[in-house]
């Protein structure tokens, strides 16, 4: 490793400089960057190296990008309309209808493709709601402590006493079976994991010396939270968010299967499985393809989340 020469805020290098990790991976660092820029640049390089050497994480990333691309470009790649009916009722997979047709003659491939937009979109929206609720409660309880923490803990324990799916079912049934209501139901059913992990992370972070130093110079609580606490727990938030996407998609499909999600004629994976179960003996493909789509989406999100966890938090690597 070549030597840095300190010249104030910048590090001047007489030769091309490399940083070598314990994994024997070398990263080139430009010579015109400040010390903080070099540190951030190096950390990103190391995280990307740790991520891409994890085969399962790369597979999860590929699956996730593939499904997101299908959802975004559903109108372009779908061979038929997902709601148009034809005379080909319950036809098995063929060159004309690759995934076959359902009892109303609708093309199953088109319905699975358009179903990805609803299932994945609702899943991401639900995770966003969980993130906002969990982040707010977790930061409030972990940072302020005392009575605030006692109230936050009581709220978390109260919601954790109900299984997430059961709670989402109750909320969806009360609000009505619409897509925004499903997002709210799934988001409320999953926020406890965000709140618990964020609370513990903030509790540990606020006791560190740099937080005590910020308080000693008169920094306000809001400034400390937004400038110091949140950036330093960002990796934890990213990991929780990615892991929860898979369970949110699965819970969305479960509500659709129970008739509490998207309503016909909208194409949604859980609802498609529910409709197909009535024809499982004569047309099993009605369940196969939306079921495989659910499995792939959950698998991709879980593999990606595990890979990000290992890359962003090396202490958790096995």
N, C-alpha and C positions, 0 to 999 in steps of 0.2 A: 504494500500500500504506500503510495507516494505521500509526501508531507504537505500539509496546509501551512501557509504563512499568514498569520493574523494581521490584517491592516484595518482595524476598526470594525465597522459593521460588515465589511466584505472579506471574503477569503480569497486571496490571490494565489493562483497555482502556476508554477512555472512550466509544468508539464500537464498532459491530460491526466485527470485524476479519476480514480475508481474507488468504490467502496465495496468491500467484500463481506458477505454475510457468512454466518456459520454454516449455511447450506451450500457454500461454495458457488454462489451466484454473484456475478460482478455487475455493477451498474455504473454507467458513466455519468458524471455530474458536470454540467457546464461551469466554466470558470467565472462567469459574470453574475452569479446569484448571491444574494445575501445569505447569512447563516440560517435564518428561519426558512428561507426559500429552499435552501439545500436540504434542510431537515425534512420539510414536507415532501419535497421531491423524492427523497430517498425512501421515506416511509411508504409513499404510494407505490414506488417500484417494488419494494419488498412485499407489500400486501398483494400486488398483482402477481408476483412470482409465486408466493405461497398459494394463491388461489388457483392459478393455472396448472400447478403441478398436482392438484387434487383432481383426479379424473372424474369422480362423482360430481364435484362442483361444476366442472365444465359441462358434463352431460346435463345437469340441472339447468344451467344457463342456456344451453342450446334448446332444450325442451321449452323453457319459458319464453325465449325469443320467438320460437316457432309458433307457439300458441298465441302469443300477443300479435304476431304478424297476421295470423289467420283472423283474429278478432278485428283488427284494424281494417284489413282489406277484404272483409267478408263479402261485400257487395260486388267486388271485382272477381274474386276467384270462385264464387258460388255458381254452379252450372244452371241452377233453376231458382225460382222464387221459393222461399221456405213455406209459404202458405198457399201457393197455387195447387189446386187439385187436378189430377189426371184420371184417366180410365184404368191406369195400371195399379190395381189395388193389391197390396201385400205381395208385390213381386220380389223375389229373392235378388241378392246382389248380381249385377250383370254389367256389361260394358255400357249400357244406356243409363243405368242407375247403379252406380258403383256400390253404394250402401243399401240398395233396395228401396222400396217405398213402403209407406205405412198404410193403415186401413182406409185412409181417405185419398190415397194415391199421391201423397206428397213425397218429394225426393228426400231421402234420409240424409244424404251427404250434405245437401244444402241446409237442412235443418240443424245438423250437427255443427256446421260452419257458423251459421248465424247464432246458434245457441252459445258458442264460445263468447260472443260479444256480451250477452246478458250475464252468463255465469261468471266470467272473469271480471266484467265491469262491476257487477254487484259485489263480488268478492273484494276487489280493490277499494270500492267505496266504503264497504263495511270496515275494512282495516283502517281506512282513514278516520272514520268516526271513532273506532276503538283507540286509535293513536291520540286523538285530541283529548278524549275523556281521560284515558290512562295517564297521559303525560301531565295534564293539569293536576289531577289528584295526586299522582306520584311525586311531582315536584313540590306541591304544597305540603304534603305530609312529611316528606324526607327533609325538606329544607327548614321549615318553621318548627316542626316538632311539637311537643306539648299537647295542648288541647286540639290543635289543628290535626296533628298526626293521629290522635285518638279517634277523632271523627272520621278521618279518611280510612283508618284501619277498620272501623266499624262498618262503614259503607262497603268496603271491599269484602269483608267477611260475610256481610249480609247477601251480596250478590253471588259469592262463591258457594253459598249454601244450596244454590240451585244449579243443576247441570246446565251447561251453556246452551245446548240444543233445546232443552225444556223451556228455559227462560226465553229464548228466541221465539219458540212456538207460541208462548203466551202473549208476547208483545205483538207478534205478527197477526195473531188472531184478534187482538184488541184493536189494532190500527187498521187492519184490512189487508188483503192480499195484493198489494201493489209493489212495484220495484223499489221506490224510495222507502216504503215501510219495511221491506225486507232488509235493505241496507241498515236502517236504524235498528231493527231487531237483532241482526247478526252482530252489529257493532257493539250494542249494549251487552250482548251475550258473551263477548270476548274481551272486554276492556280490562278485566281484573288481572290478566297476565301482564299487560302493559303497566298497570298501576303498581303492582307488587314489585316488579323488577326495577322500574324507574325509581320508586321510592327507596329501595335498598341502595341503588347506585348513587342517588343524590345524597343519601345519608352518609355514605362513605366519602363522597367527594367533598362535602362541605367542611369536613374536619381537616382537610389538607392545608399545608402552610400557605399556599398561594391565595386561598380563600380568606384565611385569617389576615394575610397582608392586605388584601383588598378591603376588608372591613376596617382595618386600622387606618387607612387613608381616607375613610369616609365614603366609600362606595355604597350606593343604595342597594337594597335587596334585589330590586328589579334588574339593576345593572349587573350585579353578580350572577343572577340566574341566567340572563340572556347572553352575557358576554363570556362567562366562565363555566357555569354549571352545564348548560345545554350543549355547548361544543364538546365538552369533555365526556359526555355520556352519549354522544351522537352514534358511536359505533354500536353501543348496546341497543339503541333505538332501532338502528338499521337491521340488526340481527333479529330482534323480536318481530319487526314489521314483516320481514321476508318469510320467517317461519310461519307467521300467522296467516299469510295469504292462502296457503294450502288448506288450512282448517276452515278459513272463511268461505272458500269455494265449496268445500265439502258440506258445510252447514247450509249454504245457499241451495245446493242441490238437494239436500235433505228436506228443506222447507218446500222446495218445488215438488218433490216426490209426494209430500203430504198434502199438496194442494194449497199451500199457504204462500207460494211464490208467484212467479209469472204465470198468468192464466192463458189458456188456449185462445187464439191460435198461435200465440207467441212461442217461438222455439227456445226452450230452456232445458238443459241436460236432465235435471231432476224430474221435471214434468214429463219429458220424453220417456224416461225409464218407467214412470208411473203408468203412462198410457200403454207402453209396450208390454207390461207384465200381464195384461189381459190376453195377449196373443203369444205368450212365451212358448206354447206347445207347437204352434204352426208357423210362427215368424219370430224366432229368437233374435234375429239381427236387429229388431227394434230396441232391444235392451243392450246388445253387445256394443254397438258403436258409441252411443252416448255414455255408457258405462266406462268404456276404454278412455274416452275423452276426459272423464272425471278423474280416473286413475292417473293419467299422464299429467294433468294439471297439478294435482296434489303432489305427485312424485317429483315433478320438476321444481316446484316451490320448496319442498323440503330439502332436496339435494342442494339447491342454491343457497338456502338458508344455512345449512350445515357448513357449506364451503365458505360463506362469508363469515360465519362465526370463527372458523379456524384461521382465516386470513386476518381478520380484524382484531381478534383476541388470542394471541399465540399461547397464552396460559391455559386455554381450554383445549389445545391440540393434544391428541393422544400420542 
